[in-house]
């Protein structure tokens, strides 16, 4: 549902993308790097050593495309043969990405023939340093190395520092999330921040630089709120209840201004910067957000907050119900899954993949063992798999989720994003920025008895149509959908879905939200008889807790579209009242 595809919404923001996809994208669009310094820094952040980068740049020239440099580096790694100056053992571990000085020290200590001991020493050293490599711990319910919740809950700051986080990171996380949040969720908040701190540098889409997307708006003063306290994230994050938990809330007192139709539904990442949720709530009639982690509904985590005025009683889950574990959701990978990888849940679906270098390092680490991997190797591999949602595709082989697997986990039909001019990178970005359909459908299910003859929907920042897919799967007829989405590729995906599912209603697509003026909204409402539901969310990682470079909250260029949502909603509600009076 993102208008800006680079947005994670969150926490779940991005850093690296798979080298193969990067090469494919680069060759098709031919982005020439204009600064060798910028290229050097970018490649360093992708995990390559400075000497290898310098050698590749020298070989290709400073004005070469980044993809050509990566091709050359990959050849170095894949064809790493013993030389007169380095032994085969040194070259083996250099190809895995370890520091040469550490390799030599480990060889001196354990002997050149003891490959497993050398690997264990290097992996243990990596784990102790905790790598400053944009980590995401995972929302998995297991942790072979250390369960974050097993740390001292009475002193979360000390526990987080012991886990390898800085005091500043730990303090900010505790301040934002509150003292009553578990160590696991605090660690997740910090790691989500790390994993996306440079996402904008890696994901500048030419379309996103168009002037039509640079919607700048000054931050509005919050409306007076009855609740001046900071909104803290609950634990567990199950909102008013989820299908597989016993706790349910069936009644809430909405502010008087929010009780009148139409219904509205707004989503944003749960772990937003301090003050964001307070501002969102104050601009949406002081409704307290409902926080839900989709790991309670499907096999992948997705922490989101929802501000809405929907009823909350008599919710039901769409059928067939989504599978709750990785092994159930992706049964074809079960036979390849080692017993020591005890993950049952995937992390939040990000908008990027692990690099090919990451999966290669894992393979080489495992191949260094003739039998069962050492405990150090297992810890290293599982940590990497959790960071990047890697699944097993063969002996010693892990890979990122493919497009169809990601669609399934997010509740979309198979091949929903295939075609329409979408590259693999495009698909991943759009899926990573979308609704988790099963979660949203659970909330929207209350609308079915209210609109038996069909519903009129205004869908803002539609993305690939997660809200529309949810309504379709609920079998709620869509009489009219006015969808606002700036990405042409995303609009094509929605249009294809509309035709393939034989929708009988009207789909009207609008490219730029600024074209939805007050006069245009009134004209649309008179033409279609009003809107019953206004659905949308902020399409920008400026609102995400994970964006540490330009995390500017609601003042960011794209996240300011939240105020466009509020503006449009106010016009719709005012016009609805006028239409009813007349």
Secondary structure, 3 states (H helix, E strand, C coil): CCCCCCCCCHHHCCCCCCHHHHHHHHHHHCCCCCCHHHHHHHHHHCCCCHHHHHHHHHHHCCCCCHHHHHHHHHHHHHCCCCCCCCCHHHHHHHHCCCCHHHHHHHHHHHCCCCHHHHHHHHHHHHHHHCCCCCCCCCCCCCCCCCCHHHCCHHHHHHHHHHCCCCHHHHHHHHHHHCCCCCHHHHHHHHHHHHHCCCHHHHCCCHHHHCHHHCCCCCCCCCCCCCCCCCCCCCCCCECCCCCCCCCCCCCCCCCHHHHCCCEEEEEEECCCCCCHHHHHHHHCCCCCCEEEEHHHCCCECCEEEEEECCCCCCCCCCCCCCCCCHHHHCHHHHHHCCCCCCCCCECCCCCCCCCHHHHHHHHHHHHCCCCCCCHHHHHHHHHHHHHHCCEEEECCEEECCCHHHHHHHCCCCCCCCCCCCCCHHHHHHHHHCCCCHHHHHHHHHHHCCCCCCCEEEEEECCCCCHHHHHHHHCCCCEEEEEEECCCHHHHHHHHHHHHHCCCCCEEEEECCHHHCCHHHHHHHHHHHCCCCEEEEECCCHHHCCCCCCCCCHHHCCCCCHHHHHHHHHHHHHHHHHHHHHC
